[in-house]
């Protein structure tokens, strides 16, 4: 394509010729001639425009293909930005074209349609040989929305469509497809299941926290035993004789004490005798070690345990006491202190002996030998404090 921009442009392109008035110019007075010459000089040389703005670095330049209709010349576009268009020419740009202003047609061809804009430009120069820079005189003119949409679509890698070009209003959220009726029902069932499971987990966690706050357990186990009386050693020594079959008034056991004395103990009644486990003739005992227990004709139940000082304080403050049996039963009991409890507390022991009294008939002879755990529970809503009687 032939290109006129490498040759000097014609003088009558955008300057009004003044050669026709040359004769009258010579006949006028010198003063009028001077004024008219000044006016002609002003029209012949257009005022320089401030084209050295930082547009080239301020806005990205995109290699988008387009066509430029510059007067009667059709030029191929090289690159374009929001502020300038760069077109191809043959050879170097004639310096006389710099500063020339004109409306141009920029045409962008897409698949099935084309878009044309008509900005006013000024020839700002050339970045290199074979190229001319057309600077937009009004970059924010009416052509800006269409040009900006094309540039943004090119940067994003999207296809420019006619609908987007004519009705684009910014990013929009895509329409979500409405689920089918079956999918909606499944979604509702799943949501209800998740909600129910969440409620169950919350209730379970709440119950665990409530139990940890309101419930406490004693570390020492509780054993259900037959009610009887213990016979204990009164001095340290060695068991020299054991007679579980002794009758009332007969010697039931003897101890050779460390002092050399022989201590004999008589059975006070015709009772059933049970020797403490680990006690035999020749065994060594210390003071207050239980040697044996004797029982009357009744089968009453006795429940004793070692209770911590903290647990005893809670029971005295109003916490309810329960026996959690190893067979799954829960039996309420009363905590009864005795003289041994007071003596152990005065000595500063961490655990003190107490008696646990269940309701009448709650434990029978079949429960003898079973174990249980002592549980203390806080009372709510003004529950009355249990009585702690002292066993004589």
Secondary structure, 3 states (H helix, E strand, C coil): CCCHHHCCCCCCCCCCCCHHHHHHHHHCCHHHHHHHHHHHHHHHCCCCCCCCCCHHHHCCCECCCCEEEECCEEEEEEEECCCEEEEECCCCCCHHHCCCEEECEEEEEECCEEEEECCEEEEEECCCCCEEEEEECCCCCCCHHHHHHHHHHHHHCCCCCHHHHHHCCCCCCCCCCCCCHHHHHHHHHHHHHHHHHHHHHHHHHHHHHHHHHHEEECCCCEEEEECCEEEECCCCEEEEEECCCCCCCCEEEEEEECCCCEEEEECCCCCEEEECCCCCCCCEECCCCEEEEEECCCCCEEEEEEEEHHHHHHHHCCCEEEEEECCCCEEEEEEEEEHHHHHHHHHCCCEEEEEEEECCCCCCHHHCCCEEEEEEECCCCCCCCCCCCEEC
